[in-house]
Amino acid sequence: MHDTLPTALNIERSITGQTWQWRGGNGDVRSSQDFRPDDLVTQLLLSRGAPRAELEQYRNPTIRGFMPDPAVFRDMDAAAERLAQAILTSEKVTIYGDYDVDGATSAAVLIRLLRELGLAAGAYIPDRLMEGYGPSGAALVKLAEQGSTLIVTVDCGAMAFDALAQAKTAGVDVIVVDHHKCAAELPEALALVNPNRLDESDAGAVHGHLAAVGMVFLLGAALIRTLRGHGYFSDRAEPKLLELLDLVALGTVADVAKLQGLNRAFVAQGLKVMGQGRNTGMNALIEASRLTRKPICSDLGFALGPRINAGGRVGKSDLGVRLLTTEDAEEARQIAGELNQLNEERRAIEAHVQEQAEEMLAAQHNRAVMVLSGKGWHPGVIGIVAGRIKEKTGKPSLVIAVDDNGTGKGSGRSIYGVDLGAAIIAAKDEGYLVAGGGHAMAAGLTVEEDRLADFADYLDDRLGRDVSEASAHKSLLLDAVVAPGGVTPDLVTAMDTAGPYGMGWPAPRIATGPVRIIKCDVVGTNHLRTIVAGDDGRSIKTIAFRQADSELGQTLLAAPRDRKLWIAGRVKIDDWGARPAAELHLEDAAWIE
């Protein structure tokens, strides 16, 4: 995939079988006497796609600098006007959200905004096990019968043809705010706001990487502007939409949306709002996650997001929305504690399913796409397990939980360069699936057990070439090479300036060496801890997560202590000791011949 990039450190084949390449030009600063951290920041920004003329804007991503006019999106003005009428006439409105973090934060943003605008909207989050993904016709009709005249679906609805047709027959208006891939034909809705509509304007389509919560934020901006036009704020203050950016940041990172353009601004500014502690529920979530400092970007994906997700995966689907919208500190602590406990249960269930799924891998070695299924698997953890299988195999992976009736609910994760969501939609259109949808890197589906083999063959035929091309040349991209003594907290601080990092805006990866292993052992659950020392006398602690039984882990455990090597990974701050130190999250290593 990166044949045109120059080789770094002459590493053509590392321990994991990868070529090391420079991401954005030679970053070997081991002997540079006049190197400045700002030079590295500039290189990091440019190599991730920042235009040279806009470097300052990318150094400090602001909402003003990146936000489009919401009106560029199809149906946005119609959605804003309908919501405005609901506020002006005090209608009963229900927000129908997905059960994941993006759905929970999307619903929370809209509920909190409407509350500030004088309308107490209700929330409806479907049960993952009983109702499945997306709006159901039965649920929409029931909400209409209970008095809702307007329903806004968030993070779902783009493919809900039958459900929205039933809602229309029941006489209730539905606005869809989504970001998942759409078919050429759209379901019947009063408005369907989605940058991934096939008929979206060019100005709107460039924002197709936004999570649903980002689209909800833009709808909020459009709504405030519409109400301003109606004179609604002549005797009341306008809500401060930017104060909801903590929720936008959480949903964006947890949904693994690309941190490019507006998303970078959402996360950078959202983390600042989160640090101010305005949201009672968010504060309780941070406390339950045992964070003792202000959250950073990685915390959103690895600490806060999984706890919100746990409600929808193995517990009560509405816990996340309730937590993020409550103003009651005691209620927030109780819900956060319950989510924390559910997250522990989720981990145990996940480990069981993952173990069984990995036992099936040998029979799948010739597959371009891993399709693993099992009866009795909990559908709430299959997405996480699919991600683990993808990491282990380097191939797109689908994990499917089959119920007693022979119906499978599946979740998939893809690799860069392979559009899994489009393949799933096509498989549904071809009759292999009951339902399915998603985006390039993740997808969900429903399939009958007797169609699994045909479905797996279809994916191999459709995606085989893409997977082969994506896997043909495995490479590890490096941003810099530093001497062991240069692996310091100051280096981490400097590189953080080019953040926030995440999907589509990868965290910097450095190499250091030559080093030799001083100590190497297994800690925790399959993690590899290694202490290495450089020729400059400096030692570095490294940790390789879930790699103890991998080729990398086994090689390092058996490595002679006098043999030198290069090591590569991402530098993080280790603040467990009396003084902060830098540690390397090890991803690869290569022998020095």
N, C-alpha and C positions, 0 to 999 in steps of 0.2 A: 504493500500500500504506500510505502514511502521510499520507492526506489530512487527518486531524484535527490534525496537528502544525503549529505556527506556522512561517511562513517566516522564515528567518534572513537578515539583511543585505539583505533585499528581492531576493534572487537567485531569480528565477522560472525562468531558463534559463541554465545555465552553459555553458562551452565544450563539455563533454561532453553537454549537453542535459538536465541534471538541475536540479531545484529543490533549494535548500538549506533544510533544516529543522532546528529545534531538536529534539534527541532527548529532552531532559527539562526544557524551560523555557529562558528566555533566559539564555545564559551569556556575555554580552558583558561582559568585565571590563577592557576597555581603559582606562577612566577611573575605575575603582573605587579609592578611596583606602584603604578599610578591608577589602579582600578578603583572605581567609586561605586558604591551600592546603587546609585541612581542609574549608572550605565546598565546594570543588570535589570533593573526595573523597566527601563526603556526596551531592552531586548525582549523581556518577557511579554510586554504589551504588544510589540510588533509581531512577534512570532505567533500570537494568538489571534491576529487579525485586526488589531487596532490600526486605523489609518494614521500615517505619520503626522498628517496635518491636524489630527484630532487627539493627539496623545494626552493633552491636559484634560480633555473631557473624559477620557478613559481612566486617567489616574484617579479622578474623583467623580465617579458616575452619579449623576443627579437625575431625579425624575424630570425636571424641567429640560434637561439636556437630551433626554432620550424619548420622552413620551410623545406619541402621535396624537393628532386630533381624533378623538374616539369616533367621529362621524365618518372616518374613512372605511369603517367596517360595515358590511351589509347588515341591515336590520337594526343597527345600533340605535339610531334615532327613534325608530318605531318602538323599540323596547323601552327606551328612556321615557318616551311620551306616555306609554301605557302604564309604566310604574308611577310616573308623576300623577296621572289621573287617579290611580289607586290611593295615593297619598292625599290628594285634594278632596277625595270623596270618602275617605276612611273605609276602604274596602277590606275584606278579609283576605290576606295574602299568605301563601305558604311557600317556603323555600324547600325544594326537594333536592337533597344532595346525595352524592355518592358516599360510600362508607369509608373511603380512604382519607388521607391527610388533605389532599387537594380538595376533595369534596367537603370535608369538615371546615377547612379554612375558608373556602368559597362561600359556604352557607353562613359562616360566622361574620365575614366581612359584610355581606348584604344585610343580615339581621341587625347587626350593630349600627350600620348606616341608617337603615329604615327606622330603627328605634330613635336615633338622634333627629330624624326628620318627622317624628311624631306618630309613626305607625309601628305597632307591635306585631311583627310577622311571626308566624309559626314555623317550625322546622319539621321536616319528615325525612328520616334516613332509613332506607330499606334494610331489612335484616339479610345479611349475606347468605345465610343458610336457607332461610325460608322463602325469600323473594328474589335473591340473585341481583346481578348488576342492572342498573338503569331503572327508569320509571316503568312501572307496570300499569296496565290499563285499569286493573281493579283498584289499585291504590289511588290513581288520579281521580277516578269516578267517585271513590269514597270521600276523598277530600272535597270534591265538588258538592256531594250530598251533605257534608258537614258545614257548608257555607262558604268555602273558598271560591272567590270569583276570579282570582288570578293565582297561577302557580308558576314559579320560576324554577326550572331544573338547572342545577349547576354541576359541572363536571360529568354530565351524562345527558342523554336525550338525542344526540345527533343521529342515532340509528333506530330510534324508538318509534317506528312507523305505526304499528298496531296500537300501542299505548296512547300515542298522541291523537290517533283517529278516534279512539274511544273517548278521550277527553273532549274533543271537539263535539262529538255527538252529545255528550253530557252538558254542553254549554259553558264549559269553563275555558278561559283563555290560558294559554301556556306560552311562556317565553323560555327558550332554550339558550343557555350560556355554556358552551362546551369548547373543547380544543381537540377532541379526537377526530380521526379521519372521517370524512363524509363520503357517501355514495353520490353518484351523479344526480339521482333523485333525492329530494329532501323530504323528511316527514312533515306533516301538517302542523304548523305552529304559528301563533300570531307573529312571532319573531324568532329567528334562529341566528344567534350571534356566535360565530365560530371562524377564526382566521384560516381554518383548514377546509372551509367550503370550497368546492371546485370552482364555483363562480365568484369567489372573493375578488375584490379589487386588488390590483398590484400593490397598492400602498398598505392594504390590510394583510395580504398574504405574506409579506416579509416578516410579520410577527407570528407566524405559525408555530414558533417554538415556545410561545407563552403557555404557561399552565392555565387551567381554568380560573384559578384565583386571580391571575393577572388580568384576564378578560373581565372578571367581575369588578375589579378595581376600575378598569376603564369604563364599564357601565356605570359605576358610581359617579365618575366624573361627568359622564354624559347626563346622568339624572340630575345632578346638582345644577348643571348649566340649564337644563330644561326647566327646572323649578324656578331658577332665577328669571327666566323669560316669562314665567307666569306670575312674577311678583311675589313669590312665596316667602322671600326673605326680607320683605319690607318691614316686618315687625319681629323678626327672629334671626338669630345668628346662623350663618352657614356652618355646617359641620366641617370639622378638620379632617378631611379624607386621608391626609398623610399620616395621621395617628393610627391608621389601620394597617400600615405597612409591615408591622411585625407579623401579622397574620399572612400577608402576601408573601413575605420572605420565607416563612415556614412552609407554606404550601408549595412554593416554587422549588425549593431545594428538595423537599421530601418526595416530590413527583419526578425528580431527576430531570427537570427541564434544563435546556441548555442555558448556561449563564452568559449569554451574549446580549448586547444591546440593552433594551429596557429591562430584561431580567437581572442584569448586573446591578442596575440602579435600584430595582426593587429590593434586592438582597442587601446591598451595601447600606441603603438608607433604612431598610427594615430592621437590620441588626442594631442600628442606633436607637430606633424607637423601642425595640425590645429591651435594650439596656436601660431605658428610662423607667421601665416597670409600670406602665400605665394599665396594662391588661391584668386584671385580678386572676383570671384563670391561667394565663401564660406564666405569671409569677409562681403559681402553685405547681405548674408543670415543671418549671425550671428547678424548683426546690425538690420535687419528687425525683427528678433525674440526678440529684446530688451534685449539681453544678455549683461550685463555690465562687465562680467568676462570671462576668458577663458572657453570654453565649457567643460563640464564633460560628462561622458558616458550617463547619463540619458537625457541630452539635445539633444543628437542625435536622440533619439527615441520620445521625447515629444515636442521638439521645432523646430529643423531643419528638421527632416524627414517629419512631417506632411505638412510643407510648400512646400517641393519638391513634395510630393504626390498630393497636391491640384491641380497642373497643370494637371496631368493625370486624376484626379477624376472629376473635375467640370470645367476645363478650357482648355487651349491649352496643348496638351500632350508633346510637345517638350520644354516647358519652363525650366524644370529642367536641361536638357542637355545643353541648351543654356546658362543658368546661370553658370553652373559649368565648362564650357569651354571658356567663354569669358575672354579677357584680358582688356576689356574696362570698366573702373570703373563706368562711367555714365550709360552704358547699363546694367551693373550688378545691380545698384541701382534701375533702372526702372523695371527690371524683378523681382527682389526680392520684390519690392513694390507690383507688380501685383500678385505675388504668395501669399503675405501676405493677400491681399484683397480676393483672391480666397479661402484662408484657412478660412476666416471668413464666407464666403458664404457656404463653405463645412460644417461648424459647424451647421449652421441653417438648412440646408437640412438634415444633419445627425440626428438632434434632432427630426425632423418631422417623419422621417422613423422609428426611434427607438420607438417613442411613439406609432405608429401604430403597430409595431411588438410586443411590449410588451402587447398590448391589446389582442393579439392572444395566449398568453402563456397558459391561462387557459385551452384551448381546447387541449393543447399538453402535459398535465401533465403526461400522461402515456407513453410518448415517451422516448426512450433511446437517440435519437438524435432529437434536435429541428430543424424542417424544416418549415420555415416561408416564405410566399410569398405574394406579393402584386402588383397590377397593378399601374403603374405610379411611382413606387419607383425609385429613381435615382441610377443607377448601380454603380456610383462612390463612394457611401458611404456604400454599403452593407457589405463590409469586416469589416469596423469599427463597424457597428451595430452588426454583427455576433459576434465579440469579446465582445461587451457589453452584449449580450444575454448569451454568454457562462459564463461570470463572474457572471451574475445574477442567472443562473440556475445550474451552475456547470456541465453542460452537453455539448457535442459537439453541435455546432449550425451552421445552414446554413440559410442564408437570400438570397432570390431570387427575383429579379426585373423582372416582366413579362411585355413585351411590347404589343403594340396594335395587333400584329400578333400572340400573344399567345406563344412567345418564351421567356423563362426565362434565365437570366444570374444570376448565383449564386456565392456566396463566403462563405467559411466555416472556422471556427476556432475550434480546438479540445482541449481536455484536456490531461494531461500527462497520457500515457499508452494506448491511443486510436489512431491508425494510420488512420486518416481520408483520407489522400492522396491515400493510397492503396485501400481503400474502394471506392473512387470516380473512380479510374481507373478501378476497377473491375466492377462497375456499368455501366461504358461506354461499357466495353467488353460484358456485359450481355444485352446491348441494351436499358437500361433505360435512357441513356443520349446521347445527340448529340455529346458532347465533354466534356472532363474533365481531370484534373490532379492536381498535387500538391505534398506536402510532408506531413509528419506525423501530423504537427500541423496546417496546412492551406491548402486549396484547392480551386479551381475554377471549374465552370461547366457551361454547356449550356443544357437546358432541355425544352422539349415541355410541355405546361401547362397540357395537358391531361395525361401526364405520372408522374405528381408530386406525386399523392397518391401512386402509385406503387413504385416509387423511395423511398419515405419515409418509406414504409413498408420494402423494401429491406435493407435499412440502419439499421432499427431496428433489423431485423433478423441477419444481418451480425455483427453488432457492439454491440448488446444488452448485451452479456456476458462481453465483454471488458469494457463497460461503467459501468456495475454493479460491476465488480471487482474493477475498479478504484474508484468508489464512495462508496464502502462498508465501508471503514474505513477512514473517513475524519480526517486528522491530520494537526496540525500546528507545523512546525519544528522550534525549537529555537536553537540559537547558544550560548546565554549567558543570565544570569539573573543578573541584577545590581540593586543596591539601587537607589532610585530616584535621590540622589545627584550625582550619577555616570553617569547620562545622560548628557554628556557635549560635547562641540566641540572637546575636545581631544579624546574622545571615538570614535567619527565619523572619525577623522583623522587617528587613529590607525587602525580602521576596513577598511578604504579605501585602506590601504596598500596591502590588499589581493585582491583588484579589478584588472581590471574592472569587474563589475557585470552585469549580464543580463541573458538571457535564457540559461539554462544549467550550470550557475555559479551564483546561486542566491545570492542576496544581503543579508547581515546578518540580522537576526531578533532577537531582544532581548525582554525580559520581564522585568518589573519592578514593585515594589510594596513592601508592601501593600500601596495603595493610596486610597484616598476618593475624590469624585468629588466636586470641588469648584464652577464650572460654566460649563454649557453645553448648546449650542445653535446651530441653523442652520445658516450657512453663504453661500453666493454664490448660486450656482446651486446644491442644495441637499447635501452640504458638512456639516459634523458635527464637530464643534470645541468644545473641552473640555479642561478645566484647572483642573488638579488634584494636590493634595498635599500629600507628603509622611510623614511617622512618623519622618523622619529626618528633617522636616521643609522645604524641598525643593519642589518647585512647577514645573510642567512640562506642556507645552502647547502641545496638540495633535490635529491632524486633521485626520478625516476619510472621504476620498473622495467618493462622491456619495453614502453615507451610511445613510443619514438622515432618509430615509423611510424604511430602512432595519430593521431586527430584532435587530441587534446590536444597530443601531441608536435609535430606539424607546425605547429600554430597558434602554439605558444610559440617554436619555432625561427624563425618568420617575423615575430614580433611586433615592433612599433616599440619602441625603447628608452625613449621618453618617455611611453608610455601606461601608466596605472596599472591595477592589478588586485588582486583578492583571490585568495589561494591557500589550499588546504585539504588536509589530510592528517594523518598520524600523526607525532608528534614522537619521535625516537629519539636515543640518545646516540651521538655519533661520537667514538670514543676512539682514532682513529689518530694524532692530533697529540700535541704535548707536553702539552696540557691538554684534558680532555674538553670537547666542545662539543655543542650540540644541532643536529640537522638535521631537515628535514621530508621525510618520504616522501610525495611529492606524489601526490594522487589526482585533483584537479580544480582549476580556476581559473575566475574570472569577471571580465569587464571592468567597470571602474568608469566609468560614462558621465559 
